[in-house]
Amino acid sequence: SALEKSLVYAAAGERLSTVVRFTIDNSLSGLEFAAGIPGTLGGAIAMNAGTKNQDMSGIIADLLILDQTNLTLQTLERKDLEFSYRHLELPGIIISATLALKPADRTRIEQTVKQNLLYKNSTQPVAAASAGCFFKNPPKGMPAGELIEKSGLKGMKINGAMVSQIHANYIINTGDATCGDILSLKKHIEKTVFNTYKVKLETEVRVEGE
């Protein structure tokens, strides 16, 4: 990561946790919400990762994009990017990003990050192997985790894949789950929630080659 005034330039392959640490060390606020979110910066931007109060779209100044059709690079400013809930309409591959942050007291930033991590540790299965929240929250009504829990699916297992007992919107690998196990459990969850609440769940994770 590189710093210029309150702008942070980082490669898409940087771990998000590394970028969060960099912003703390340089007393820059705006990325505290991302503490504890796994994966890379590029992945977080592509999925518009975030919490119920904040997401990546709020701190992007611009993105360097590789156009896969003609192998050219282009810089897209925030106003030219189409973000939505857990999604970014991408014309190519993210190479790097410039984040627009704000100078702030380092101690206060560290305290906010610590509080966010404590909250995640108490409400999410952070120690288990998972892909994070599996389903998007519906635009209205109960969030996905509550729909799954109230459908009686907490602890439901298909071989090594299990609906987390801590947060029902997580499918965790208890040790030997295959991709097929996880997708079978996904389909069972979708069917059960629809039969119970007539709500069609949409995945937040991306499934490649299904």
N, CA, C and O of each residue as an XYZ file, in Angstrom:
840
protein
N       0.838     -1.195      0.000
C       0.000      0.000      0.000
C       0.873      1.246      0.000
O       1.954      1.254      0.589
N       0.404      2.291     -0.658
C       1.127      3.557     -0.699
C       0.189      4.682     -0.275
O      -1.026      4.596     -0.452
N       0.773      5.734      0.284
C      -0.024      6.811      0.859
C       0.281      8.133      0.180
O       1.446      8.478     -0.014
N      -0.762      8.882     -0.185
C      -0.605     10.235     -0.707
C      -1.734     11.078     -0.135
O      -2.899     10.900     -0.492
N      -1.376     12.006      0.762
C      -2.371     12.787      1.502
C      -3.309     11.808      2.213
O      -2.848     11.009      3.028
N      -4.615     11.851      1.923
C      -5.548     10.921      2.566
C      -5.999      9.830      1.604
O      -6.980      9.134      1.865
N      -5.284      9.681      0.492
C      -5.591      8.634     -0.475
C      -4.634      7.465     -0.286
O      -3.424      7.661     -0.165
N      -5.167      6.266     -0.259
C      -4.350      5.062     -0.132
C      -4.445      4.278     -1.430
O      -5.537      3.920     -1.872
N      -3.292      4.013     -2.039
C      -3.238      3.212     -3.262
C      -2.790      1.804     -2.882
O      -1.778      1.637     -2.203
N      -3.537      0.795     -3.316
C      -3.188     -0.583     -2.965
C      -3.523     -1.523     -4.109
O      -4.499     -1.324     -4.831
N      -2.696     -2.552     -4.263
C      -2.948     -3.577     -5.274
C      -4.137     -4.432     -4.864
O      -4.390     -4.637     -3.676
N      -4.859     -4.926     -5.855
C      -6.059     -5.719     -5.581
C      -5.738     -6.998     -4.818
O      -6.578     -7.511     -4.080
N      -4.520     -7.513     -4.996
C      -4.141     -8.760     -4.338
C      -3.722     -8.613     -2.890
O      -3.466     -9.613     -2.220
N      -3.647     -7.376     -2.388
C      -3.313     -7.174     -0.975
C      -4.409     -7.773     -0.097
O      -5.595     -7.655     -0.402
N      -4.002     -8.411      0.984
C      -5.000     -8.892      1.933
C      -5.704     -7.690      2.558
O      -5.067     -6.691      2.894
N      -7.009     -7.795      2.708
C      -7.780     -6.680      3.258
C      -7.294     -6.332      4.662
O      -7.245     -5.159      5.033
N      -6.939     -7.341      5.433
C      -6.443     -7.103      6.792
C      -5.157     -6.282      6.785
O      -4.929     -5.472      7.684
N      -4.311     -6.491      5.765
C      -3.066     -5.730      5.643
C      -3.361     -4.262      5.357
O      -2.705     -3.373      5.901
N      -4.347     -4.011      4.502
C      -4.719     -2.636      4.170
C      -5.332     -1.946      5.392
O      -5.057     -0.773      5.646
N      -6.157     -2.668      6.143
C      -6.730     -2.107      7.370
C      -5.612     -1.714      8.330
O      -5.648     -0.636      8.924
N      -4.616     -2.592      8.482
C      -3.487     -2.304      9.370
C      -2.715     -1.073      8.897
O      -2.286     -0.254      9.709
N      -2.542     -0.949      7.585
C      -1.837      0.202      7.007
C      -2.572      1.500      7.331
O      -1.943      2.505      7.665
N      -3.902      1.480      7.234
C      -4.669      2.698      7.521
C      -4.571      3.073      8.998
O      -4.524      4.255      9.339
N      -4.541      2.071      9.870
C      -4.377      2.354     11.303
C      -3.021      3.003     11.550
O      -2.923      4.021     12.235
N      -1.974      2.398     10.982
C      -0.609      2.890     11.198
C      -0.424      4.316     10.688
O       0.439      5.049     11.170
N      -1.248      4.707      9.702
C      -1.136      6.051      9.130
C      -2.267      6.981      9.572
O      -2.490      8.032      8.972
N      -2.976      6.580     10.628
C      -4.025      7.414     11.247
C      -5.075      7.869     10.241
O      -5.428      9.047     10.181
N      -5.568      6.915      9.453
C      -6.599      7.214      8.462
C      -7.861      6.416      8.769
O      -7.815      5.202      8.967
N      -8.972      7.115      8.805
C     -10.251      6.498      9.157
C     -11.112      6.272      7.918
O     -11.028      7.013      6.938
N     -11.940      5.232      7.983
C     -12.866      4.944      6.895
C     -12.967      3.469      6.578
O     -13.956      3.011      6.005
N     -11.921      2.714      6.957
C     -11.896      1.285      6.636
C     -12.077      0.413      7.882
O     -11.916     -0.805      7.816
N     -12.406      1.028      9.003
C     -12.542      0.255     10.243
C     -13.584     -0.851     10.126
O     -13.426     -1.920     10.715
N     -14.646     -0.598      9.371
C     -15.724     -1.584      9.232
C     -15.241     -2.891      8.619
O     -15.859     -3.938      8.815
N     -14.127     -2.833      7.870
C     -13.634     -4.010      7.154
C     -12.791     -4.930      8.030
O     -12.373     -5.996      7.578
N     -12.538     -4.538      9.262
C     -11.757     -5.386     10.165
C     -12.456     -6.730     10.341
O     -13.636     -6.789     10.686
N     -11.717     -7.800     10.102
C     -12.281     -9.138     10.270
C     -12.904     -9.718      9.023
O     -13.258    -10.897      9.009
N     -13.051     -8.919      7.963
C     -13.569     -9.459      6.703
C     -12.419    -10.178      5.993
O     -11.380     -9.563      5.749
N     -12.575    -11.451      5.660
C     -11.467    -12.202      5.054
C     -11.267    -11.850      3.586
O     -12.106    -11.195      2.967
N     -10.138    -12.297      3.042
C      -9.902    -12.163      1.610
C      -9.050    -10.971      1.236
O      -8.406    -10.351      2.083
N      -9.059    -10.661     -0.048
C      -8.223     -9.600     -0.594
C      -9.013     -8.305     -0.772
O     -10.242     -8.288     -0.715
N      -8.273     -7.231     -0.988
C      -8.913     -5.941     -1.248
C      -9.755     -6.012     -2.518
O     -10.892     -5.542     -2.538
N      -9.198     -6.599     -3.579
C      -9.933     -6.696     -4.837
C     -11.220     -7.487     -4.699
O     -12.255     -7.110     -5.249
N     -11.150     -8.587     -3.962
C     -12.351     -9.388     -3.736
C     -13.402     -8.624     -2.963
O     -14.591     -8.703     -3.273
N     -12.963     -7.876     -1.949
C     -13.899     -7.092     -1.141
C     -14.586     -6.022     -1.979
O     -15.774     -5.755     -1.802
N     -13.832     -5.407     -2.897
C     -14.417     -4.376     -3.761
C     -15.389     -5.007     -4.756
O     -16.492     -4.500     -4.959
N     -14.976     -6.117     -5.376
C     -15.824     -6.778     -6.375
C     -17.151     -7.235     -5.782
O     -18.175     -7.232     -6.465
N     -17.131     -7.631     -4.499
C     -18.354     -8.081     -3.830
C     -19.027     -6.950     -3.057
O     -20.072     -7.152     -2.439
N     -18.420     -5.748     -3.094
C     -18.898     -4.623     -2.282
C     -19.146     -5.090     -0.850
O     -20.223     -4.897     -0.285
N     -18.110     -5.710     -0.286
C     -18.201     -6.263      1.061
C     -18.442     -5.161      2.082
O     -18.089     -4.001      1.867
N     -19.049     -5.549      3.193
C     -19.287     -4.563      4.230
C     -20.134     -5.101      5.359
O     -20.287     -6.311      5.529
N     -20.680     -4.178      6.124
C     -21.567     -4.495      7.230
C     -22.940     -3.912      6.913
O     -23.172     -3.418      5.810
N     -23.840     -3.971      7.878
C     -25.175     -3.413      7.629
C     -25.147     -1.890      7.552
O     -26.094     -1.276      7.060
N     -24.061     -1.274      8.037
C     -23.988      0.188      8.061
C     -23.045      0.795      7.027
O     -23.163      1.981      6.716
N     -22.114      0.013      6.488
C     -21.089      0.583      5.615
C     -20.559     -0.490      4.675
O     -20.560     -1.673      5.015
N     -20.102     -0.075      3.483
C     -19.504     -1.035      2.561
C     -18.389     -0.363      1.765
O     -18.114      0.823      1.941
N     -17.756     -1.133      0.890
C     -16.574     -0.657      0.176
C     -16.879      0.507     -0.762
O     -16.001      1.326     -1.037
N     -18.103      0.587     -1.252
C     -18.447      1.646     -2.209
C     -18.240      3.038     -1.639
O     -18.040      3.996     -2.386
N     -18.287      3.153     -0.309
C     -18.194      4.463      0.319
C     -16.792      5.024      0.429
O     -16.625      6.187      0.797
N     -15.769      4.220      0.117
C     -14.396      4.700      0.291
C     -13.564      4.616     -0.990
O     -12.362      4.881     -0.963
N     -14.187      4.252     -2.101
C     -13.444      4.113     -3.360
C     -13.315      5.467     -4.054
O     -14.307      6.163     -4.271
N     -12.074      5.829     -4.399
C     -11.840      7.032     -5.206
C     -11.791      6.651     -6.682
O     -12.426      7.294     -7.519
N     -11.031      5.597     -6.996
C     -11.001      5.084     -8.365
C     -10.441      3.670     -8.372
O      -9.855      3.216     -7.390
N     -10.630      2.980     -9.494
C     -10.122      1.625     -9.685
C      -9.357      1.547    -10.997
O      -9.750      2.153    -11.994
N      -8.263      0.797    -10.988
C      -7.549      0.475    -12.223
C      -8.052     -0.887    -12.676
O      -7.926     -1.878    -11.956
N      -8.627     -0.929    -13.887
C      -9.290     -2.127    -14.392
C      -8.584     -2.641    -15.642
O      -8.206     -1.859    -16.515
N      -8.407     -3.961    -15.724
C      -7.890     -4.599    -16.932
C      -9.065     -5.087    -17.762
O      -9.841     -5.933    -17.316
N      -9.194     -4.553    -18.970
C     -10.224     -4.999    -19.905
C      -9.760     -6.319    -20.518
O      -8.747     -6.361    -21.215
N     -10.500     -7.393    -20.258
C     -10.075     -8.722    -20.707
C     -10.221     -8.927    -22.210
O      -9.588     -9.817    -22.777
N     -11.038     -8.121    -22.852
C     -11.262     -8.321    -24.284
C     -10.097     -7.813    -25.122
O      -9.712     -8.445    -26.106
N      -9.533     -6.665    -24.731
C      -8.425     -6.109    -25.527
C      -7.148     -5.905    -24.711
O      -6.179     -5.320    -25.194
N      -7.160     -6.399    -23.456
C      -5.984     -6.349    -22.574
C      -5.440     -4.930    -22.396
O      -4.228     -4.716    -22.398
N      -6.346     -3.972    -22.243
C      -5.942     -2.597    -21.970
C      -6.344     -2.221    -20.546
O      -7.267     -2.797    -19.971
N      -5.633     -1.246    -19.992
C      -5.922     -0.763    -18.652
C      -6.714      0.533    -18.721
O      -6.468      1.379    -19.581
N      -7.659      0.679    -17.814
C      -8.400      1.931    -17.727
C      -8.673      2.261    -16.268
O      -8.886      1.369    -15.447
N      -8.664      3.543    -15.957
C      -8.977      3.996    -14.606
C     -10.415      4.491    -14.575
O     -10.802      5.365    -15.350
N     -11.196      3.922    -13.673
C     -12.592      4.321    -13.521
C     -12.766      5.049    -12.196
O     -12.412      4.521    -11.142
N     -13.310      6.258    -12.249
C     -13.572      7.012    -11.034
C     -14.850      6.504    -10.375
O     -15.652      5.800    -10.988
N     -15.016      6.879     -9.116
C     -16.161      6.380     -8.340
C     -17.489      6.656     -9.037
O     -18.384      5.812     -9.014
N     -17.626      7.823     -9.655
C     -18.893      8.187    -10.294
C     -19.226      7.291    -11.487
O     -20.375      7.230    -11.925
N     -18.214      6.599    -12.008
C     -18.423      5.724    -13.163
C     -18.629      4.263    -12.767
O     -18.779      3.397    -13.629
N     -18.634      3.994    -11.466
C     -18.754      2.620    -10.976
C     -20.165      2.357    -10.474
O     -20.730      3.168     -9.741
N     -20.730      1.225    -10.869
C     -22.102      0.871    -10.494
C     -22.091     -0.145     -9.350
O     -22.107     -1.356     -9.571
N     -22.064      0.380     -8.122
C     -22.137     -0.465     -6.933
C     -23.593     -0.704     -6.557
O     -24.454      0.153     -6.756
N     -23.849     -1.890     -6.008
C     -25.145     -2.182     -5.401
C     -24.882     -3.108     -4.221
O     -23.727     -3.367     -3.883
N     -25.930     -3.602     -3.599
C     -25.763     -4.443     -2.419
C     -24.950     -5.692     -2.758
O     -25.389     -6.537     -3.538
N     -23.759     -5.796     -2.162
C     -22.839     -6.923     -2.330
C     -22.532     -7.219     -3.800
O     -22.416     -8.375     -4.209
N     -22.404     -6.148     -4.576
C     -22.139     -6.336     -6.005
C     -21.510     -5.079     -6.603
O     -21.819     -3.956     -6.204
N     -20.629     -5.298     -7.561
C     -20.089     -4.219     -8.386
C     -20.121     -4.683     -9.828
O     -19.581     -5.739    -10.160
N     -20.751     -3.897    -10.685
C     -20.796     -4.215    -12.114
C     -19.420     -3.911    -12.690
O     -19.025     -2.751    -12.804
N     -18.691     -4.971    -13.053
C     -17.298     -4.800    -13.464
C     -17.100     -5.054    -14.955
O     -17.567     -6.064    -15.482
N     -16.407     -4.137    -15.636
C     -16.097     -4.342    -17.050
C     -14.780     -5.086    -17.262
O     -14.314     -5.205    -18.395
N     -14.183     -5.582    -16.193
C     -12.905     -6.278    -16.307
C     -12.407     -6.728    -14.949
O     -13.197     -6.949    -14.031
N     -11.095     -6.864    -14.822
C     -10.470     -7.348    -13.591
C      -9.865     -6.172    -12.833
O      -9.180     -5.334    -13.420
N     -10.117     -6.110    -11.536
C      -9.542     -5.046    -10.712
C      -8.048     -5.308    -10.524
O      -7.654     -6.382    -10.069
N      -7.228     -4.330    -10.874
C      -5.779     -4.429    -10.693
C      -5.350     -3.727     -9.405
O      -4.528     -4.244     -8.648
N      -5.910     -2.558     -9.170
C      -5.575     -1.801     -7.963
C      -6.704     -0.830     -7.653
O      -7.619     -0.630     -8.452
N      -6.611     -0.235     -6.475
C      -7.652      0.699     -6.043
C      -7.035      1.875     -5.311
O      -5.991      1.753     -4.671
N      -7.698      3.014     -5.416
C      -7.360      4.176     -4.607
C      -8.509      4.402     -3.640
O      -9.657      4.566     -4.052
N      -8.191      4.410     -2.348
C      -9.194      4.571     -1.306
C      -9.148      5.989     -0.762
O      -8.071      6.513     -0.481
N     -10.305      6.609     -0.612
C     -10.405      7.967     -0.075
C     -10.781      7.887      1.401
O     -11.909      7.536      1.747
N      -9.821      8.218      2.268
C     -10.022      8.110      3.706
C      -9.879      9.479      4.369
O      -9.648     10.482      3.694
N     -10.019      9.510      5.692
C      -9.954     10.783      6.413
C      -8.963     10.681      7.567
O      -8.947      9.678      8.282
N      -8.131     11.717      7.757
C      -7.220     11.715      8.914
C      -8.017     11.679     10.212
O      -9.048     12.339     10.338
N      -7.529     10.901     11.173
C      -8.218     10.794     12.462
C      -7.217     10.345     13.522
O      -6.081      9.984     13.213
N      -7.657     10.374     14.761
C      -6.807      9.960     15.869
C      -6.575      8.451     15.814
O      -7.524      7.670     15.752
N      -5.316      8.057     15.837
C      -4.981      6.636     15.691
C      -5.585      5.788     16.810
O      -6.089      4.693     16.557
N      -5.536      6.284     18.029
C      -6.081      5.520     19.158
C      -7.567      5.254     18.976
O      -8.053      4.161     19.269
N      -8.284      6.262     18.491
C      -9.725      6.094     18.275
C      -9.990      5.082     17.156
O     -10.916      4.277     17.253
N      -9.177      5.124     16.095
C      -9.325      4.152     15.004
C      -9.090      2.739     15.529
O      -9.857      1.824     15.229
N      -8.026      2.563     16.314
C      -7.711      1.241     16.862
C      -8.826      0.738     17.770
O      -9.148     -0.450     17.757
N      -9.414      1.630     18.554
C     -10.512      1.237     19.437
C     -11.724      0.770     18.634
O     -12.371     -0.214     18.990
N     -12.025      1.486     17.545
C     -13.157      1.105     16.693
C     -12.917     -0.255     16.054
O     -13.815     -1.097     16.015
N     -11.696     -0.470     15.552
C     -11.350     -1.759     14.945
C     -11.474     -2.880     15.978
O     -12.011     -3.946     15.679
N     -10.981     -2.640     17.181
C     -11.053     -3.650     18.241
C     -12.501     -3.986     18.578
O     -12.845     -5.155     18.748
N     -13.349     -2.963     18.676
C     -14.768     -3.187     18.968
C     -15.436     -3.994     17.853
O     -16.233     -4.894     18.116
N     -15.099     -3.659     16.601
C     -15.673     -4.386     15.466
C     -15.263     -5.857     15.486
O     -16.077     -6.738     15.213
N     -13.991     -6.115     15.812
C     -13.505     -7.496     15.863
C     -14.154     -8.274     17.006
O     -14.501     -9.444     16.846
N     -14.315     -7.626     18.153
C     -14.967     -8.283     19.287
C     -16.409     -8.647     18.944
O     -16.891     -9.724     19.297
N     -17.092     -7.731     18.248
C     -18.476     -8.000     17.853
C     -18.538     -9.178     16.879
O     -19.378    -10.066     17.024
N     -17.644     -9.181     15.884
C     -17.624    -10.280     14.915
C     -17.340    -11.611     15.598
O     -17.977    -12.621     15.302
N     -16.371    -11.600     16.521
C     -16.005    -12.838     17.205
C     -17.141    -13.396     18.048
O     -17.228    -14.606     18.257
N     -18.013    -12.517     18.532
C     -19.109    -12.966     19.393
C     -20.360    -13.356     18.611
O     -21.233    -14.042     19.144
N     -20.455    -12.926     17.355
C     -21.690    -13.165     16.594
C     -21.490    -13.990     15.329
O     -22.468    -14.388     14.695
N     -20.237    -14.254     14.950
C     -19.964    -14.979     13.715
C     -18.936    -16.083     13.964
O     -18.091    -15.944     14.849
N     -18.994    -17.180     13.198
C     -18.062    -18.297     13.404
C     -16.698    -18.027     12.756
O     -16.298    -18.713     11.815
N     -16.001    -17.026     13.273
C     -14.764    -16.580     12.627
C     -13.657    -17.633     12.679
O     -12.755    -17.618     11.841
N     -13.714    -18.543     13.648
C     -12.664    -19.557     13.765
C     -12.900    -20.747     12.839
O     -12.007    -21.573     12.652
N     -14.092    -20.840     12.261
C     -14.431    -21.971     11.396
C     -14.107    -21.651      9.940
O     -14.022    -20.487      9.551
N     -13.930    -22.697      9.148
C     -13.676    -22.532      7.716
C     -14.997    -22.250      7.003
O     -15.905    -23.083      7.003
N     -15.091    -21.076      6.402
C     -16.314    -20.718      5.685
C     -15.970    -19.683      4.623
O     -14.837    -19.208      4.546
N     -16.960    -19.338      3.807
C     -16.785    -18.290      2.796
C     -17.449    -16.997      3.242
O     -17.714    -16.117      2.423
N     -17.721    -16.880      4.548
C     -18.427    -15.706      5.051
C     -19.930    -15.889      4.901
O     -20.411    -17.005      4.707
N     -20.665    -14.791      4.991
C     -22.122    -14.876      4.831
C     -22.442    -15.479      3.467
O     -21.929    -15.026      2.443
N     -23.289    -16.498      3.462
C     -23.529    -17.249      2.230
C     -24.616    -16.636      1.365
O     -24.522    -16.664      0.138
N     -25.654    -16.080      1.993
C     -26.787    -15.525      1.250
C     -26.914    -14.024      1.497
O     -26.578    -13.525      2.571
N     -27.400    -13.325      0.491
C     -27.693    -11.903      0.642
C     -28.943    -11.734      1.506
O     -29.837    -12.580      1.497
N     -28.989    -10.639      2.244
C     -30.208    -10.321      2.972
C     -31.272     -9.854      1.983
O     -30.981     -9.029      1.117
N     -32.495    -10.362      2.092
C     -33.569     -9.888      1.209
C     -33.775     -8.385      1.380
O     -33.480     -7.844      2.446
N     -34.274     -7.704      0.353
C     -34.452     -6.249      0.432
C     -35.431     -5.799      1.509
O     -35.379     -4.651      1.949
N     -36.321     -6.688      1.938
C     -37.237     -6.342      3.024
C     -37.538     -7.596      3.837
O     -37.340     -8.722      3.380
N     -38.014     -7.372      5.037
C     -38.317     -8.500      5.905
C     -37.105     -8.959      6.691
O     -36.147     -8.208      6.869
N     -37.152    -10.190      7.158
C     -36.085    -10.738      7.990
C     -34.792    -10.920      7.201
O     -34.832    -11.235      6.011
N     -33.636    -10.723      7.857
C     -32.369    -11.013      7.187
C     -32.225    -12.510      6.942
O     -32.934    -13.322      7.536
N     -31.296    -12.859      6.056
C     -31.135    -14.256      5.644
C     -30.865    -15.180      6.826
O     -31.455    -16.256      6.923
N     -29.971    -14.763      7.727
C     -29.635    -15.619      8.860
C     -30.837    -15.945      9.726
O     -30.979    -17.070     10.204
N     -31.700    -14.962      9.926
C     -32.895    -15.177     10.745
C     -33.882    -16.097     10.035
O     -34.505    -16.950     10.666
N     -34.025    -15.923      8.719
C     -34.907    -16.808      7.944
C     -34.442    -18.260      8.043
O     -35.248    -19.174      8.217
N     -33.124    -18.454      7.927
C     -32.568    -19.811      7.979
C     -32.740    -20.404      9.374
O     -33.132    -21.562      9.525
N     -32.442    -19.594     10.392
C     -32.567    -20.077     11.772
C     -34.009    -20.425     12.107
O     -34.274    -21.473     12.695
N     -34.950    -19.548     11.735
C     -36.355    -19.784     12.067
C     -36.978    -20.883     11.209
O     -38.087    -21.345     11.479
N     -36.247    -21.293     10.170
C     -36.684    -22.455      9.389
C     -36.167    -23.752     10.005
O     -36.368    -24.834      9.455
N     -35.499    -23.631     11.152
C     -35.032    -24.804     11.885
C     -33.775    -25.441     11.332
O     -33.558    -26.641     11.500
N     -32.937    -24.638     10.665
C     -31.796    -25.217      9.956
C     -30.451    -25.046     10.666
O     -29.440    -25.544     10.170
N     -30.410    -24.368     11.794
C     -29.140    -24.246     12.512
C     -28.630    -25.637     12.878
O     -29.361    -26.444     13.452
N     -27.370    -25.911     12.542
C     -26.790    -27.213     12.852
C     -27.062    -28.277     11.807
O     -26.545    -29.389     11.912
N     -27.869    -27.956     10.795
C     -28.155    -28.909      9.717
C     -26.853    -29.283      9.007
O     -26.049    -28.411      8.678
N     -26.646    -30.591      8.770
C     -25.411    -31.054      8.144
C     -25.690    -31.914      6.923
O     -26.644    -32.691      6.888
N     -24.836    -31.755      5.927
C     -24.745    -32.709      4.826
C     -23.275    -33.092      4.746
O     -22.442    -32.330      4.256
N     -22.980    -34.277      5.232
C     -21.590    -34.733      5.365
C     -20.792    -33.696      6.157
O     -21.133    -33.414      7.306
N     -19.730    -33.118      5.566
C     -18.902    -32.184      6.334
C     -19.357    -30.744      6.300
O     -18.748    -29.893      6.949
N     -20.416    -30.447      5.559
C     -20.930    -29.074      5.469
C     -22.046    -28.882      6.491
O     -22.941    -29.719      6.603
N     -21.992    -27.777      7.237
C     -22.970    -27.561      8.298
C     -23.378    -26.092      8.379
O     -22.561    -25.193      8.183
N     -24.662    -25.869      8.672
C     -25.139    -24.521      8.973
C     -24.637    -24.174     10.370
O     -24.903    -24.899     11.330
N     -23.914    -23.071     10.479
C     -23.292    -22.699     11.751
C     -24.313    -22.557     12.874
O     -25.417    -22.050     12.673
N     -23.918    -23.014     14.057
C     -24.757    -22.855     15.249
C     -24.668    -21.432     15.794
O     -25.527    -21.005     16.565
N     -23.622    -20.696     15.391
C     -23.431    -19.327     15.888
C     -24.217    -18.333     15.047
O     -24.891    -17.455     15.586
N     -24.133    -18.468     13.730
C     -24.821    -17.563     12.800
C     -25.288    -18.404     11.620
O     -24.476    -18.982     10.898
N     -26.606    -18.468     11.429
C     -27.177    -19.406     10.456
C     -26.895    -19.043      9.004
O     -27.152    -19.853      8.114
N     -26.370    -17.842      8.739
C     -26.056    -17.486      7.352
C     -24.625    -17.869      6.979
O     -24.079    -17.369      5.995
N     -24.032    -18.745      7.760
C     -22.700    -19.269      7.455
C     -22.789    -20.770      7.242
O     -23.331    -21.489      8.082
N     -22.260    -21.246      6.124
C     -22.069    -22.679      5.917
C     -20.604    -22.960      6.208
O     -19.718    -22.431      5.536
N     -20.349    -23.793      7.209
C     -18.970    -24.044      7.606
C     -18.537    -25.448      7.200
O     -19.351    -26.362      7.075
N     -17.242    -25.587      7.002
C     -16.635    -26.882      6.700
C     -16.139    -27.466      8.013
O     -15.199    -26.943      8.611
N     -16.765    -28.542      8.463
C     -16.385    -29.135      9.744
C     -15.137    -30.001      9.636
O     -14.671    -30.554     10.632
N     -14.593    -30.117      8.419
C     -13.336    -30.848      8.282
C     -13.144    -31.549      6.959
O     -12.036    -31.577      6.424
N     -14.218    -32.120      6.419
C     -14.050    -32.898      5.188
C     -15.147    -32.605      4.164
O     -15.470    -33.462      3.342
N     -15.716    -31.410      4.207
C     -16.788    -31.062      3.266
C     -16.241    -30.897      1.857
O     -15.167    -30.328      1.659
N     -16.983    -31.394      0.887
C     -16.651    -31.173     -0.518
C     -17.487    -30.007     -1.041
O     -18.428    -29.555     -0.390
N     -17.123    -29.538     -2.221
C     -17.928    -28.500     -2.862
C     -19.357    -29.000     -3.061
O     -20.316    -28.247     -2.890
N     -19.489    -30.268     -3.423
C     -20.811    -30.854     -3.617
C     -21.640    -30.845     -2.344
O     -22.846    -30.602     -2.389
N     -20.996    -31.110     -1.197
C     -21.707    -31.081      0.086
C     -22.254    -29.682      0.359
O     -23.405    -29.520      0.766
N     -21.413    -28.678      0.131
C     -21.812    -27.295      0.401
C     -22.949    -26.874     -0.524
O     -23.905    -26.233     -0.085
N     -22.848    -27.235     -1.806
C     -23.903    -26.863     -2.747
C     -25.201    -27.614     -2.461
O     -26.289    -27.072     -2.660
N     -25.091    -28.856     -1.997
C     -26.298    -29.606     -1.623
C     -26.981    -28.961     -0.427
O     -28.207    -28.858     -0.383
N     -26.177    -28.526      0.548
C     -26.740    -27.855      1.715
C     -27.344    -26.513      1.314
O     -28.401    -26.130      1.815
N     -26.683    -25.813      0.426
C     -27.208    -24.544     -0.107
C     -28.601    -24.747     -0.696
O     -29.524    -23.990     -0.396
N     -28.748    -25.772     -1.538
C     -30.037    -26.029     -2.180
C     -31.104    -26.411     -1.157
O     -32.265    -26.025     -1.288
N     -30.703    -27.171     -0.137
C     -31.654    -27.555      0.910
C     -32.130    -26.326      1.682
O     -33.312    -26.206      2.006
N     -31.204    -25.419      1.973
C     -31.559    -24.180      2.676
C     -32.528    -23.359      1.833
O     -33.557    -22.898      2.327
N     -32.192    -23.180      0.558
C     -33.045    -22.388     -0.337
C     -34.458    -22.963     -0.404
O     -35.442    -22.227     -0.326
N     -34.545    -24.276     -0.548
C     -35.851    -24.931     -0.667
C     -36.655    -24.807      0.626
O     -37.851    -24.517      0.596
N     -35.986    -25.029      1.764
C     -36.680    -24.982      3.054
C     -37.175    -23.580      3.371
O     -38.312    -23.404      3.809
N     -36.322    -22.575      3.151
C     -36.720    -21.188      3.430
C     -37.866    -20.775      2.512
O     -38.798    -20.097      2.947
N     -37.802    -21.179      1.250
C     -38.880    -20.812      0.325
C     -40.193    -21.482      0.732
O     -41.249    -20.849      0.710
N     -40.125    -22.754      1.103
C     -41.338    -23.469      1.509
C     -41.929    -22.895      2.795
O     -43.143    -22.920      2.995
N     -41.053    -22.376      3.667
C     -41.507    -21.860      4.959
C     -41.986    -20.417      4.871
O     -43.020    -20.065      5.437
N     -41.227    -19.580      4.157
C     -41.510    -18.136      4.156
C     -41.804    -17.552      2.774
O     -42.078    -16.359      2.651
N     -41.748    -18.385      1.740
C     -41.961    -17.912      0.364
C     -40.967    -16.807     -0.012
O     -41.300    -15.874     -0.742
N     -39.747    -16.937      0.503
C     -38.664    -16.003      0.187
C     -37.600    -16.766     -0.585
O     -37.136    -17.817     -0.144
N     -37.215    -16.234     -1.742
C     -36.177    -16.862     -2.554
C     -34.831    -16.241     -2.195
O     -34.575    -15.077     -2.501
N     -33.981    -17.019     -1.549
C     -32.668    -16.524     -1.150
C     -31.732    -16.445     -2.353
O     -31.764    -17.286     -3.251
N     -30.902    -15.410     -2.340
C     -29.900    -15.218     -3.391
C     -28.520    -15.307     -2.753
O     -28.278    -14.706     -1.706
N     -27.615    -16.054     -3.379
C     -26.297    -16.244     -2.779
C     -25.472    -14.963     -2.810
O     -25.492    -14.208     -3.782
N     -24.744    -14.744     -1.714
C     -23.788    -13.644     -1.655
C     -22.439    -14.109     -2.194
O     -21.725    -13.347     -2.846
N     -22.096    -15.365     -1.915
C     -20.861    -15.925     -2.470
C     -21.067    -16.202     -3.954
O     -22.197    -16.364     -4.415
N     -19.979    -16.254     -4.685
C     -20.048    -16.594     -6.103
C     -19.618    -18.042     -6.294
O     -18.576    -18.463     -5.791
N     -20.420    -18.790     -7.015
C     -20.116    -20.191     -7.286
C     -19.623    -20.295     -8.720
O     -20.356    -19.985     -9.659
N     -18.384    -20.731     -8.886
C     -17.796    -20.845    -10.216
C     -17.878    -22.290    -10.707
O     -17.548    -23.223     -9.975
N     -18.316    -22.462    -11.939
C     -18.328    -23.781    -12.556
C     -19.409    -24.702    -12.052
O     -19.281    -25.923    -12.139
N     -20.490    -24.121    -11.516
C     -21.576    -24.959    -10.986
C     -22.299    -25.666    -12.125
O     -23.245    -26.417    -11.884
